[in-house]
Amino acid sequence: MPRIPMVTRTLRTVHVNCYVADLKSKQIKEMTFVLPRVLPKRSQLVRAVTKEAESIGMKFCEIINTDIREDLYGMTESEFVKAAKIITKTKE
């Protein structure tokens, strides 16, 4: 089987387990949000989770716990070309 060229990247993410209120059903639920970077201050973490929760119609209530993970992400080169944006070089 031939080797498939891959584009890979190791990322540190924060998995935030928290309570949110479902605005439609008026119930409290436990949800996990994955944030793409490690935020040093709790206030920044709360702000990021609040924004994520509001984008899906929920209201953030309280953080239960957090878990920082380091994972290797990857995709084939053809998937990368389809998903990537072309950027121009900055001045050297």
KASULBEL-V525256 format. One record per helix or strand. SS is the DSSP state (2 for helix, 1 for strand). FROM is the first residue (numbers start at 1). TO is the last residue. If there is no record, write none. Layout:
BEGIN
{{SS | FROM | TO} {SS | FROM | TO}}
END
This chain:
BEGIN
{{1 | 6 | 22} {1 | 27 | 35} {2 | 42 | 55} {1 | 58 | 76} {2 | 77 | 83}}
END
